[in-house]
């Protein structure tokens, strides 16, 4: 009997000043619904652990590096610029979240700005859509996102995942098949009017890649709970 392996966790490294740890905590929390394992030094390093060694290990194994570049604190930190240099040297995908413009070697990277009225959840959605444009991690990230739909803990989480997927737009035939199977299996998805709306947008954009029997099964499941 064959079993489907869950993808390895998609790992993000949050680089931040200790003075911004509350903001960093909110970003980590905003990434959790998408099954992204975000490393947060002040929470994830055990008291007895070697701090520098743990930082290096996490930088080596992360899929994406997210510096939280605040106006007052980021550049003043002893660690943040060193972490940025490490990530640059290892050619990690870098997605700066900024309240000031990136500087130095980070200037060439697209910055995601903290704008008035935009909360952390909305900011993270923009970051995730940008993440999907990076070829080196796109498939691993999409596998994580599609898998998160299968294990979503509630309607809000399902809606958030479906909204991001709809914004990403182009998926492969295999990815669309996995997505539809997960949507059929998870009641928090096919019972949600908003999740279904986002998925139908995605299906329309990828109509040539959708298996008709799966689509019929999905629509039949949706109809059962919308009638």
N, C-alpha and C positions, 0 to 999 in steps of 0.2 A: 504494500500500500504506500503510495507516494505522498509525501507531505510537502507543503509549501513553506520554505524557510522565510522567516521575517528578515528584512534587510538589516545590516548592521546599523547601529545608531549613527545618525548624521551629527557630527560634533562641531560645535562652534566655540571659539575662544573669545571671551570678552576681555578686552584690555581697557583698564580704567584707573583713575586715581582713587585711592581709598576714600577721599572726600566725596566721591560720587557713588559710593557703594549702594545707596538707596535707589538711585536711578538705574544702576547696573542690575539690581535685584528686580526692578520692574521689567527690564528688558528680558532677563532670564525667564521671568514668569510669562511674558507675552510670547515667548518662543515655545513654551511647553505644549500648548495644544497641537503643535505641528510635529510632535515627537522629536524635536531637536534638543540634543543634550548640550546645553550651554555651560561651559566651565566658568565658575565664579570663584576667584581665589579665596576671598574671605569666608566663603561658605563651604567650599569643596576641598580645602586642604586640612587634613587632620592636624591637631595641635602638635603632635610629636613628629610630624613629617618634615623632611628636608624641603624647605620652601622653594629654593632655587631649582632643585632637581625636579620637583613636581611641576613647576612652571614649564621647564624645558620639555618634559615628557608630554604635557598637554599641548604645547605648541607644535611638537612633532606630529602628533596624531590628529590634530584638528583638521576638518575639511574647509572651514571658513574662519577667517580672523576678523573680528568686529571691534575696532577701536572706538571708544566713546569719547570723542574729542570735544570736551567742554572748553569754554573760553578761559576760565580761571584756573582750572586744576590739572588738566591732562598733561600739558607740557612741563609743568612744575614737578610732576611725579618722577621719582628716581627710576621706576621700572618701565613706564609705558613706552618711551622711545626705544629702549632696548628690546622690548617685546615686538615692536613694529619692525625693527631691523631684522630680528630673527624670522618673522613671518615673510618679510620681503625676500630674504636670502633663500628661503625654502619655497618660494613661488606659491604661497598660499593665496586662495581667493580672499581679497580684502574688500570689506564693505564698511566704510567709515560712517558712523552716526555722529552728526556734528551740530554744535551750536556755534562753531567758528569754522573757517575754511581749513581744510587739511594743509599741512605744511611739509616742507622737505620732499622726500621721495614719495610721500602719500598724495602730493598735489595732483598727480595724474589719475587718481581713482575717483570714480563718481561718488559724491557725498550725498548722504540722505540727511536732510536738514530737519531739525526739531523746530517746527513752525507753531506759532500760537494757534490754539484750537485743535491741534492734531495730537491725539493721545498715543501712548506707546503701542497699542494694538494696531492702529492705523499706520504708524511708522514702520512697524515690523512687516505688515503686508507689503509695503513698497519694497522693503529690503528683500523679501522672499521672491517677489516677482523679478527683481534684479538678479538674485542668486541663480534663478533658472536660466539666465542668459549666458552663464559661464559653462562652456563645454566640458571643462575638466571635472565638474561636479554635478552637472545637470541631471544625469541619469540616477545617480545615487540620491540626490535630493528629491527627485520626483518619486522614486521608489519609497522613500521615507514618508513623503506627503500622502501618497496613495495608501500606504499601509496604515497611516494615522486615521484615515477615514474608516478603516475596518474596526478600529479599537476606540473610536471617539466616545467620550464619556457622556455626551449630552448634545442637545440640539444646537446650542451656541457654538460648540467646538466644530460640529459638522458643517455648519453654515460658514464659519471662518475658513475652513479648509477648502470647501467648494468655491468660495468667492476667490481665493487665491488661484486655484486651478483654472477657473474661468478667465482670469486675467492673464495667465501664462499662455493660454490658447492652444498651442500646437503640441500634441502628444503623439506617440507612436501607436501603431495598431496593438501591440502587446500591452502598452500602458493603458490604453482605452479599455481593453478587455479586463484587466485587473481592476481598474476603476469601477466599471459597471458591476463586476462580481461583488466588490466590496459594498457598493451602494445597495445592491439587492440584499446582501446579507445583513446590513446594519439598519435597524428600524429607525435610529436617530437620523438617518439620511433619507430613506425613501418616504418617511412620514412627514418630513419637513418641507413645507411649500417653498421656502426660500432656497434650501439646498437643491431641491429639484429644479428650480428656476435656473440656478447657476449651472447645474449639470446639463440642462438642455441647451444652454448657450454653448457650452463646451462641445456637446455632441454635434450641434449644428456646424461648428467650425471644423470639426474632424469627421464629417459624415462619411467620407470615403474610407476611413479607418475603423469604422464601427461594425462589429459583427451583428448582423440583423437578428439572429435568434436571441442574443444577449440583450439587444435593445428592446425587443418584444417582451422579454421576461421582465426587464426593468420597468417598462411602461405598464405592464400588467400588475406589477407589485405596487406601483404608485397609484394606479386607478383603484385598487382594492381599498386604499385608505383615504382617498380623496372623494369617493362617491358618497 
